[in-house]
């Protein structure tokens, strides 16, 4: 056996740190606040919690089990019932690959903002020029160096393997990330006028509960945030010891992911309302609205630095899992060694990631006639993930688990270490009928209403 086949996480803590690090990323700190702000505040949170409970938890546990049972890459793991099923794993691996283009770009932006926070560069941002400042930055070559730094950091970590790289970094980064976030929450909650933001975040707009678009947005947000369907959790499952309780690991990962997302909301909304900014500002909430908030508070430069460096660390704990998906797939399906595979993947991500970042505002794809509506390569990747690849890959995973591999095989794998599987009948019903139907319906809604 080679190192990849024999290596595993050193402890349950290591598994949880790495898996929670995969789940806790830009989806929690960058995306969750503006998704909640655009979809009814607390109403979105309620819908999100329902989806995480009935879809996220069973699927995450099952995906871990598929990885641990197969002990192979996210494509070959689907070959358990025949080679013809291996294609079902391709969308997940593809999703991890192209998601890195967005992740590395946004993380590069966050790193740049963290640096200029300390140098006083954000002081020049005002309500008049905040949007122009951000647009001028992301459409310039200034994005390249911070993005390259972020990609190199990923490669350094994954080159060291599971225990020495991913697990070791996650054990360090996750407590640090949580500590920084708590500091930001305390500062936000102590601002004058923060109560309005707290009420917005905690008081539901009940009319949004019946809005199918809110349910659709919450489902995709949950899948994106937890990391289901992208092959990352399946890949981590390969390295989980048979004696570990996959149910317990899944619960703790989902709790950590949801807890951080809600903490991020408490860090953002009280501050946004305290300084009369728009909570539904969309993706610009973080890079356009929040700098104005930080500029308006005492020691704003310091808290701005903390927030954007938090974004960088959150992105890093997730992106290393995506790199691991690609590295595991290549090394498992070819004779290429880990170091060479890492270099190849890194080079491709540099090319596609920087191309996507530099395309923002340039509308490259529409100029070439490949896509309409003036979307850039970056926009197209973001759209394809949200509206196609992620829902499709998760639907295929749920069909494979529910109807091809069968839930009984999943339960047997979970119980292989002598741990009793709870809610057997309920989980089988959810995995076979409820989850595939809900995901298929939401996929249909998203495609037909775009």
C-alpha positions in Angstrom: 0.0 0.0 0.0 1.1 3.6 -0.7 0.9 6.4 1.9 -2.5 7.6 0.6 -4.0 4.2 1.1 -2.7 3.8 4.7 -2.8 7.3 6.0 -5.7 8.4 8.1 -6.7 11.1 10.5 -4.9 10.7 13.8 -8.0 11.2 16.0 -11.7 12.0 16.1 -10.7 15.6 16.9 -8.6 15.7 13.7 -11.5 14.4 11.6 -13.9 17.0 13.1 -11.4 19.9 12.7 -10.8 19.0 9.1 -14.4 18.3 8.2 -15.7 21.3 10.1 -12.9 23.4 8.4 -14.2 22.1 5.0 -17.8 23.1 6.0 -16.9 26.4 7.6 -15.8 28.7 4.8 -16.8 31.6 2.7 -20.3 30.1 2.6 -20.7 30.9 6.3 -19.0 34.3 6.6 -19.3 35.8 3.2 -22.4 34.3 1.7 -24.7 33.4 4.6 -25.1 36.9 6.0 -26.1 38.4 2.6 -28.3 35.4 1.8 -30.2 35.9 5.1 -30.3 39.6 4.5 -31.9 39.1 1.1 -34.4 36.5 2.1 -36.2 37.7 5.2 -33.6 37.5 7.9 -34.7 35.0 10.6 -37.2 33.4 8.2 -34.3 32.3 6.1 -32.5 30.9 9.2 -35.6 28.8 10.1 -35.8 27.4 6.6 -32.1 26.8 6.6 -32.2 24.9 9.9 -35.1 22.7 8.7 -33.1 21.8 5.5 -29.9 21.1 7.4 -31.8 18.7 9.7 -33.8 16.7 7.2 -31.4 16.8 4.2 -27.9 17.9 5.4 -27.4 15.6 8.3 -28.5 12.3 6.6 -26.7 13.1 3.4 -23.5 14.2 5.2 -23.4 11.0 7.2 -24.1 8.9 4.1 -21.4 10.7 2.1 -18.8 10.0 4.8 -19.9 6.3 4.8 -19.6 6.1 1.0 -16.0 7.4 1.2 -15.0 5.1 4.1 -16.7 2.1 2.5 -15.1 2.6 -0.9 -11.6 3.8 0.3 -11.2 5.4 -3.2 -11.6 8.7 -5.0 -15.0 10.4 -5.5 -15.4 9.0 -9.0 -14.5 5.4 -8.4 -16.6 5.4 -5.2 -19.7 5.3 -7.4 -18.5 2.1 -9.2 -19.6 -0.1 -6.2 -22.5 -1.4 -8.3 -20.8 -1.2 -11.7 -18.5 0.9 -13.9 -21.5 2.6 -15.5 -22.2 4.5 -12.3 -18.7 6.1 -12.1 -19.9 9.1 -14.2 -22.2 10.0 -11.3 -19.2 11.2 -9.4 -17.9 13.5 -12.1 -20.1 16.6 -11.4 -18.9 16.7 -7.7 -15.2 16.6 -8.7 -15.9 19.2 -11.4 -17.7 21.3 -8.9 -14.7 21.2 -6.5 -12.4 22.1 -9.4 -14.2 25.2 -10.7 -15.3 26.3 -7.2 -11.6 26.8 -6.5 -11.6 29.5 -9.2 -14.2 31.5 -7.2 -12.7 30.7 -3.8 -9.2 31.7 -4.6 -10.5 34.9 -6.2 -12.6 36.0 -3.2 -9.9 35.0 -0.8 -7.5 37.1 -2.7 -9.8 40.1 -2.4 -10.2 39.5 1.3 -6.4 39.2 1.8 -5.9 42.5 -0.1 -8.6 44.2 2.0 -7.0 42.8 5.2 -3.6 44.3 4.2 -4.9 47.8 3.3 -7.0 47.8 6.5 -3.7 47.9 8.4 -2.1 50.4 6.0 -5.0 52.9 6.2 -6.1 52.2 2.6 -9.7 51.6 3.5 -10.0 55.1 5.1 -10.4 56.6 1.6 -13.7 54.6 1.2 -16.8 56.7 1.5 -20.5 56.2 0.8 -20.0 57.9 -2.5 -17.1 55.8 -3.8 -17.4 52.5 -1.9 -18.8 50.6 -4.9 -16.3 52.2 -7.4 -13.4 51.4 -5.0 -14.3 47.7 -5.0 -15.0 47.5 -8.7 -11.8 49.3 -9.6 -9.9 46.9 -7.5 -11.4 43.6 -8.7 -11.1 44.7 -12.4 -7.4 45.5 -11.9 -4.2 43.4 -11.9 -3.9 44.1 -8.2 -5.9 41.0 -7.5 -3.3 38.7 -8.9 -0.6 38.7 -6.2 -3.0 38.1 -3.2 -4.7 35.4 -5.1 -1.4 33.7 -5.9 -0.4 33.9 -2.3 -3.6 32.2 -1.3 -3.1 29.4 -3.8 0.5 28.8 -2.7 -0.7 28.6 0.9 -3.1 25.8 -0.1 -0.4 23.9 -2.0 2.0 24.1 0.9 -0.6 22.6 3.3 -1.9 19.8 1.0 1.6 18.8 0.1 2.2 17.7 3.7 -0.7 15.2 3.5 -3.6 14.5 5.7 -2.1 14.4 9.2 0.9 16.7 8.7 -0.9 19.2 6.5 -4.7 19.3 6.5 -5.4 18.0 10.0 -2.6 19.9 11.6 -3.6 23.2 10.0 -7.3 22.7 10.7 -6.6 22.1 14.4 -4.8 25.4 14.5 -7.1 27.4 12.2 -10.5 26.5 13.6 -10.0 27.7 17.1 -8.3 30.9 15.8 -11.2 31.5 13.4 -13.8 31.0 16.1 -11.9 33.4 18.5 -11.7 36.2 15.9 -15.4 35.8 15.1 -16.4 36.0 18.7 -14.4 39.2 19.1 -16.2 40.7 16.1 -19.6 39.6 17.5 -18.9 41.3 20.8 -17.8 44.5 19.1 -20.9 44.5 16.8 -23.3 43.8 19.6 -22.0 46.7 21.7 -22.5 49.3 19.0 -25.1 52.0 19.5 -28.2 51.0 17.5 -27.2 47.4 17.1 -30.6 46.2 18.6 -32.3 46.9 15.3 -29.9 44.5 13.5 -30.5 41.9 16.2 -34.3 42.1 15.8 -33.9 41.9 12.0 -31.8 38.8 12.4 -34.0 37.1 15.0 -37.5 38.2 14.1 -38.9 36.2 11.2 -40.7 37.7 8.3 -43.3 34.8 8.3 -44.4 35.6 4.7 -41.0 34.4 3.5 -41.5 31.0 5.0 -43.9 30.2 2.1 -41.7 31.6 -0.6 -40.3 28.7 -2.7 -37.3 30.9 -3.7 -36.3 31.2 0.0 -36.4 27.4 0.3 -34.4 27.1 -2.9 -31.8 29.6 -1.8 -31.6 27.9 1.7 -31.1 24.5 0.2 -28.3 25.5 -2.1 -26.7 27.6 0.7 -26.8 24.5 3.0 -25.2 22.2 0.4 -22.6 24.9 -0.4 -21.9 25.7 3.2 -21.7 22.1 4.5 -19.8 20.9 1.4 -22.2 18.1 0.4 -22.0 16.8 -3.2 -18.6 18.2 -4.0 -16.6 15.1 -3.2 -14.8 16.7 -0.2 -16.7 14.9 2.6 -16.5 11.7 0.6 -12.8 12.1 0.3 -12.3 12.8 4.0 -14.4 9.7 4.6 -11.6 7.7 3.1 -9.3 8.7 5.9 -11.8 8.1 8.8 -11.0 5.0 10.9 -13.7 2.3 11.0 -14.1 2.7 14.8 -15.2 6.3 14.5 -18.9 7.2 14.9 -19.9 8.9 11.6 -23.2 10.0 13.1 -21.4 11.9 15.9 -18.9 13.4 13.5 -21.7 14.6 11.1 -23.6 16.2 14.0 -20.6 18.1 15.3 -19.6 19.2 11.8 -23.1 20.5 11.0 -23.4 22.2 14.5 -20.0 23.9 14.0 -21.0 25.0 10.4 -24.4 26.4 11.5 -23.0 28.0 14.7 -20.3 29.9 12.8 -22.9 31.0 10.1 -25.2 32.4 12.8 -22.3 34.0 14.6 -21.3 35.7 11.3 -24.8 37.1 11.2 -24.4 38.5 14.7 -21.1 40.0 13.6 -22.5 41.6 10.5 -26.2 42.7 11.0 -26.0 44.7 14.3 -23.1 46.7 12.8 -24.8 47.2 9.5 -28.0 48.5 11.1 -26.0 50.6 13.6 -24.6 52.6 10.7 -27.7 52.7 8.6 -26.5 50.4 5.8 -28.5 48.0 3.6 -28.7 44.5 5.0 -29.9 43.2 1.7 -26.9 44.5 -0.3 -26.1 41.1 -1.7 -22.6 40.0 -2.4 -21.4 43.6 -2.0 -22.4 43.5 1.7 -18.9 42.3 2.7 -16.7 44.3 0.4 -18.7 47.4 -0.1 -21.0 47.9 2.9 -18.8 46.6 5.7 -15.8 48.8 5.0 -18.1 51.8 5.5 -19.2 50.3 8.8 -15.6 49.7 9.9 -14.6 53.2 8.9 -17.4 54.6 11.1 -16.4 52.8 14.4 -13.6 53.3 16.8 -10.5 51.2 16.0 -12.3 50.4 12.7 -9.0 49.5 10.9 -8.2 46.8 13.5 -11.6 45.3 13.3 -11.6 45.5 9.6 -8.3 43.6 9.5 -9.7 40.9 11.9 -12.8 40.4 9.7 -11.0 40.1 6.4 -8.2 37.9 7.8 -11.1 35.8 9.2 -12.4 35.5 5.6 -9.0 34.3 4.4 -8.7 31.6 7.1 -12.2 30.4 6.5 -11.6 30.2 2.8 -8.3 28.3 3.4 -9.8 25.7 5.6 -12.4 24.9 2.9 -10.2 25.2 -0.2 -7.6 22.7 1.0 -10.4 20.1 1.1 -11.2 20.9 -2.6 -7.6 20.5 -3.5 -7.6 17.2 -1.7 -10.5 16.0 -3.7 -8.6 16.6 -6.9 -5.3 15.3 -5.6 -6.9 12.1 -4.4 -8.7 11.6 -7.7 -5.6 12.1 -9.8 -3.2 10.0 -7.7 -5.8 7.2 -7.3 -6.6 7.0 -11.0 -3.1 7.5 -12.4 0.5 6.7 -11.5 1.2 10.3 -10.8 2.6 10.9 -7.3 1.1 13.4 -4.8 3.8 16.1 -5.3 3.4 16.1 -9.1 -0.4 16.0 -8.9 -0.4 18.9 -6.5 1.8 20.9 -8.9 -0.4 20.1 -11.9 -3.6 21.0 -10.1 -2.0 24.1 -8.7 -0.9 25.4 -12.1 -4.4 24.8 -13.6 -6.1 26.5 -10.7 -3.8 29.5 -11.1 -4.7 29.8 -14.8 -8.4 29.4 -14.4 -8.7 31.3 -11.1 -6.8 34.3 -12.2 -8.6 34.3 -15.6 -12.0 34.2 -13.7 -11.0 37.0 -11.4 -9.7 39.3 -14.2 -12.9 38.6 -16.2 -15.0 40.4 -13.6 -16.4 43.5 -15.3 -15.0 42.5 -18.7 -17.8 40.2 -19.9 -15.3 37.9 -21.7 -17.8 35.1 -22.3 -20.5 37.4 -23.8 -17.9 39.2 -25.9 -16.9 35.9 -27.4 -20.6 34.9 -28.0 -20.6 32.0 -25.5 -23.1 33.4 -23.1 -25.6 36.3 -23.0 -26.6 38.8 -20.4 -23.1 40.3 -20.0 -21.8 37.6 -17.7 -18.1 37.3 -17.1 -16.3 34.0 -16.7 -16.5 34.6 -12.9 -20.2 35.2 -13.0 -20.8 32.1 -15.2 -18.9 29.8 -12.9 -20.8 31.2 -9.9 -24.1 30.7 -11.8 -23.2 27.2 -13.0 -22.4 26.1 -9.5 -25.5 27.5 -7.8 -28.0 26.6 -10.5 -26.6 23.4 -12.1 -23.5 21.6 -10.9 -24.1 21.6 -7.1 -27.8 20.7 -7.2 -27.1 18.1 -9.9 -24.1 16.5 -8.1 -26.1 16.3 -4.9 -29.1 14.8 -6.7 -26.9 12.1 -8.2 -25.3 11.4 -4.8 -28.8 11.1 -3.2 -30.0 8.8 -6.0 -26.8 6.7 -5.7 -27.2 6.4 -1.9 -31.0 5.8 -2.0 -31.5 3.6 -5.0 -28.2 2.1 -6.2 -26.0 1.5 -3.2 -29.1 1.4 -1.0 -29.4 2.9 2.5 -29.0 -0.6 4.1 -25.4 -0.7 2.8 -24.8 2.8 4.3 -26.2 1.7 7.6 -24.0 -1.4 7.6 -20.9 0.8 7.0 -21.9 3.2 9.8 -22.4 0.2 12.2 -19.2 -1.6 11.1 -17.3 -0.3 14.1 -19.9 -1.6 16.5 -21.9 1.7 16.7 -25.6 1.4 16.5 -27.2 3.5 13.8 -30.1 5.7 15.1 -33.3 6.5 13.3 -32.9 3.6 10.8 -36.4 3.7 9.3 -36.6 7.4 9.2 -33.2 7.7 7.5 -34.0 5.1 4.9 -37.3 6.9 4.1 -35.5 10.3 3.9 -32.6 9.0 1.8 -34.8 7.0 -0.7 -37.7 9.3 -1.2 -37.8 12.7 0.5 -34.2 14.0 -0.2 -34.0 13.1 -3.9 -37.5 14.5 -4.5 -36.8 17.8 -2.7 -33.5 18.3 -4.5 -35.0 17.4 -7.9 -37.8 19.8 -7.3 -35.5 22.7 -6.2 -33.2 22.0 -9.1 -36.2 22.3 -11.5 -37.4 25.5 -9.8 -33.9 27.1 -10.0 -33.4 26.2 -13.7 -36.9 27.3 -14.8 -37.0 30.5 -12.8 -33.5 31.8 -13.6 
